[in-house]
Amino acid sequence: MYILDNMEVTVRLVVAVLIGSIIGLERERKNQSAGIRTNIIVCVSACILTIIQIKISFSVIQMVSADPELHGVLSTDFARITAQIVSGIGFLGAGAILTTQMDTISGLTTAATIWAVSGLGIAVGMGYYFLSISSTLILISVLYLLKKVTKPGEKHVLIIKMTNDRHIKEVRKVFETYELHKINEDFAMSRVDGELIYTFTYFLYIPNKLDNSDLIDAFLDISDEIVGITIKD
């Protein structure tokens, strides 16, 4: 474990890249701020710092073994640098957490993923291959599989513009028909070319099986007074 030749260092760095890319790919596909590159960098950096810690500690042990008089002068701590990784990575994770205008919080999963990836990097750097690989499989299962169980669909922003607000009941009926789960909503009025426009913004989950084009058609079929439908990820 302590004697790390160039081959072993290379293997650990490659494993760190693979683990970071596997976790980061899921975040990248969700269009999160911390994607595949960020997760690779975090994992590899944690691995590098851990390897440095091992090499420093082993150098101290060698020096004390060669000269016992240094026993009371030199000391080493295998967890000193890794402990700083665990606490320091929190600043990077905090940057991924956002509070929207609707007072909803997003980015918590990304922040937690960054923190977990740093832990995986430490495990790889220490040479705990089974721990790091098995933990990666568990994290991937959590990110991919549990979301399908706990979330009713993908989160979207639905914007409906109409020239008359009397069709709200019909809009809500479409929500029920297509099993749209509303998180929050907002309302605004504005004038466009002298005409009053009512803008309704809904934050909701749309079932994965549902085609957005069918949903747009369903809203437009309500009335000609609905003049705009936008669905954003």
DRENGUDREN-562587 format. One record per residue (C-alpha): x, y, z; residue in three letters. Coordinates in nm, 2 decimals, m for minus. Layout:
BEGIN
     c1     c2     c3 type
      X      Y      Z  ALA
...
REM end
This chain:
BEGIN
     c1     c2     c3 type
   0.00   0.00   0.00  MET
   0.28   0.24   0.09  TYR
   0.52   0.17  m0.19  ILE
   0.36   0.32  m0.50  LEU
   0.55   0.28  m0.82  ASP
   0.46   0.46  m1.14  ASN
   0.24   0.18  m1.26  MET
   0.03   0.17  m0.95  GLU
  m0.01   0.55  m0.95  VAL
  m0.12   0.54  m1.31  THR
  m0.37   0.27  m1.24  VAL
  m0.52   0.47  m0.95  ARG
  m0.55   0.78  m1.16  LEU
  m0.71   0.59  m1.45  VAL
  m0.97   0.44  m1.21  VAL
  m1.04   0.78  m1.06  ALA
  m1.10   0.92  m1.42  VAL
  m1.34   0.63  m1.49  LEU
  m1.53   0.67  m1.17  ILE
  m1.56   1.04  m1.21  GLY
  m1.68   1.01  m1.56  SER
  m1.94   0.75  m1.47  ILE
  m2.09   0.96  m1.20  ILE
  m2.05   1.28  m1.40  GLY
  m2.23   1.14  m1.70  LEU
  m2.55   1.11  m1.51  GLU
  m2.52   1.48  m1.40  ARG
  m2.43   1.59  m1.75  GLU
  m2.74   1.42  m1.90  ARG
  m2.95   1.61  m1.65  LYS
  m2.79   1.94  m1.76  ASN
  m2.65   2.01  m1.42  GLN
  m2.38   2.27  m1.35  SER
  m2.14   2.00  m1.23  ALA
  m2.11   1.77  m1.52  GLY
  m1.87   1.50  m1.64  ILE
  m1.56   1.73  m1.65  ARG
  m1.62   1.87  m1.30  THR
  m1.67   1.52  m1.15  ASN
  m1.36   1.38  m1.32  ILE
  m1.15   1.68  m1.19  ILE
  m1.29   1.64  m0.83  VAL
  m1.23   1.26  m0.83  CYS
  m0.88   1.28  m0.98  VAL
  m0.78   1.57  m0.76  SER
  m0.89   1.39  m0.45  ALA
  m0.69   1.08  m0.57  CYS
  m0.38   1.29  m0.63  ILE
  m0.39   1.45  m0.29  LEU
  m0.44   1.12  m0.12  THR
  m0.14   0.97  m0.31  ILE
   0.06   1.27  m0.20  ILE
  m0.04   1.20   0.16  GLN
   0.07   0.84   0.13  ILE
   0.40   0.93  m0.02  LYS
   0.47   1.19   0.24  ILE
   0.38   0.96   0.52  SER
   0.59   0.68   0.38  PHE
   0.89   0.92   0.33  SER
   0.86   1.01   0.70  VAL
   0.85   0.64   0.80  ILE
   1.16   0.57   0.59  GLN
   1.35   0.86   0.74  MET
   1.27   0.75   1.10  VAL
   1.36   0.39   1.02  SER
   1.69   0.51   0.88  ALA
   1.77   0.74   1.17  ASP
   1.59   0.64   1.50  PRO
   1.70   0.97   1.65  GLU
   1.43   1.14   1.44  LEU
   1.16   0.94   1.61  HIS
   1.08   1.22   1.85  GLY
   1.11   1.49   1.59  VAL
   0.92   1.36   1.29  LEU
   0.56   1.24   1.29  SER
   0.30   1.17   1.02  THR
  m0.08   1.16   0.99  ASP
  m0.23   0.96   0.71  PHE
  m0.56   1.15   0.74  ALA
  m0.44   1.50   0.75  ARG
  m0.48   1.59   0.38  ILE
  m0.78   1.37   0.32  THR
  m0.96   1.54   0.61  ALA
  m0.91   1.87   0.44  GLN
  m1.05   1.73   0.12  ILE
  m1.37   1.62   0.29  VAL
  m1.42   1.96   0.45  SER
  m1.29   2.18   0.16  GLY
  m1.50   2.01  m0.11  ILE
  m1.81   2.16   0.07  GLY
  m1.73   2.50  m0.08  PHE
  m1.75   2.36  m0.43  LEU
  m2.07   2.17  m0.35  GLY
  m2.23   2.49  m0.21  ALA
  m2.18   2.66  m0.54  GLY
  m2.41   2.41  m0.71  ALA
  m2.70   2.49  m0.48  ILE
  m2.94   2.75  m0.61  LEU
  m3.25   2.92  m0.47  THR
  m3.49   3.01  m0.75  THR
  m3.73   3.31  m0.76  GLN
  m4.00   3.07  m0.65  MET
  m3.81   2.99  m0.33  ASP
  m3.74   2.64  m0.44  THR
  m3.40   2.49  m0.39  ILE
  m3.22   2.30  m0.66  SER
  m2.87   2.15  m0.69  GLY
  m2.87   1.96  m0.36  LEU
  m2.82   1.62  m0.54  THR
  m2.54   1.77  m0.75  THR
  m2.37   1.91  m0.44  ALA
  m2.40   1.58  m0.26  ALA
  m2.27   1.40  m0.57  THR
  m1.96   1.62  m0.58  ILE
  m1.89   1.54  m0.21  TRP
  m1.94   1.17  m0.27  ALA
  m1.71   1.17  m0.58  VAL
  m1.43   1.33  m0.36  SER
  m1.48   1.04  m0.12  GLY
  m1.45   0.80  m0.41  LEU
  m1.13   0.97  m0.52  GLY
  m0.98   0.93  m0.17  ILE
  m1.07   0.56  m0.17  ALA
  m0.90   0.51  m0.51  VAL
  m0.60   0.71  m0.39  GLY
  m0.57   0.48  m0.09  MET
  m0.59   0.18  m0.31  GLY
  m0.93   0.06  m0.19  TYR
  m1.05  m0.06  m0.53  TYR
  m1.33  m0.28  m0.41  PHE
  m1.47  m0.01  m0.19  LEU
  m1.45   0.26  m0.46  SER
  m1.60   0.04  m0.74  ILE
  m1.88  m0.10  m0.53  SER
  m1.96   0.24  m0.39  SER
  m1.97   0.38  m0.75  THR
  m2.23   0.11  m0.84  LEU
  m2.44   0.20  m0.54  ILE
  m2.43   0.57  m0.62  LEU
  m2.52   0.51  m0.98  ILE
  m2.81   0.30  m0.87  SER
  m2.93   0.58  m0.64  VAL
  m2.90   0.84  m0.91  LEU
  m3.07   0.64  m1.19  TYR
  m3.30   0.39  m1.03  LEU
  m3.43   0.57  m0.72  LEU
  m3.52   0.88  m0.91  LYS
  m3.76   0.67  m1.12  LYS
  m3.92   0.54  m0.81  VAL
  m3.94   0.86  m0.60  THR
  m4.00   1.12  m0.88  LYS
  m4.32   1.12  m1.09  PRO
  m4.13   1.24  m1.40  GLY
  m3.89   1.50  m1.52  GLU
  m3.91   1.85  m1.37  LYS
  m4.01   2.12  m1.63  HIS
  m4.13   2.48  m1.64  VAL
  m4.47   2.52  m1.83  LEU
  m4.55   2.87  m1.94  ILE
  m4.91   2.94  m2.07  ILE
  m5.01   3.27  m2.22  LYS
  m5.37   3.36  m2.28  MET
  m5.58   3.67  m2.35  THR
  m5.84   3.57  m2.10  ASN
  m5.79   3.40  m1.76  ASP
  m6.13   3.22  m1.76  ARG
  m5.98   2.90  m1.89  HIS
  m5.79   2.81  m1.57  ILE
  m6.03   2.53  m1.49  LYS
  m5.97   2.37  m1.82  GLU
  m5.60   2.40  m1.78  VAL
  m5.62   2.23  m1.44  ARG
  m5.83   1.95  m1.60  LYS
  m5.55   1.89  m1.85  VAL
  m5.32   1.86  m1.55  PHE
  m5.54   1.59  m1.40  GLU
  m5.59   1.41  m1.74  THR
  m5.21   1.39  m1.81  TYR
  m5.11   1.33  m1.44  GLU
  m4.90   1.65  m1.42  LEU
  m4.77   1.70  m1.07  HIS
  m4.75   2.07  m0.99  LYS
  m4.47   2.19  m0.75  ILE
  m4.54   2.57  m0.77  ASN
  m4.69   2.83  m0.99  GLU
  m4.66   3.20  m1.07  ASP
  m4.88   3.46  m1.24  PHE
  m4.82   3.79  m1.43  ALA
  m5.00   4.03  m1.65  MET
  m4.86   4.25  m1.93  SER
  m4.97   4.44  m2.23  ARG
  m4.86   4.35  m2.58  VAL
  m4.96   4.58  m2.86  ASP
  m5.23   4.71  m2.63  GLY
  m5.37   4.37  m2.56  GLU
  m5.37   4.23  m2.20  LEU
  m5.18   3.90  m2.18  ILE
  m5.21   3.67  m1.88  TYR
  m4.90   3.46  m1.82  THR
  m4.92   3.15  m1.60  PHE
  m4.59   2.98  m1.50  THR
  m4.61   2.63  m1.36  TYR
  m4.32   2.43  m1.21  PHE
  m4.42   2.07  m1.24  LEU
  m4.32   1.71  m1.31  TYR
  m4.42   1.57  m1.65  ILE
  m4.44   1.19  m1.68  PRO
  m4.15   1.04  m1.88  ASN
  m4.40   0.85  m2.10  LYS
  m4.57   1.17  m2.21  LEU
  m4.48   1.34  m2.54  ASP
  m4.45   1.72  m2.48  ASN
  m4.60   1.79  m2.82  SER
  m4.92   1.61  m2.72  ASP
  m4.94   1.81  m2.41  LEU
  m4.90   2.14  m2.60  ILE
  m5.18   2.03  m2.84  ASP
  m5.40   1.96  m2.54  ALA
  m5.36   2.31  m2.40  PHE
  m5.41   2.48  m2.74  LEU
  m5.73   2.28  m2.80  ASP
  m5.88   2.45  m2.49  ILE
  m5.94   2.78  m2.66  SER
  m5.81   3.02  m2.93  ASP
  m5.75   3.26  m2.64  GLU
  m5.45   3.06  m2.54  ILE
  m5.18   3.23  m2.75  VAL
  m4.86   3.07  m2.63  GLY
  m4.73   2.74  m2.47  ILE
  m4.37   2.69  m2.37  THR
  m4.22   2.39  m2.19  ILE
  m3.87   2.43  m2.06  LYS
  m3.64   2.17  m1.89  ASP
REM end
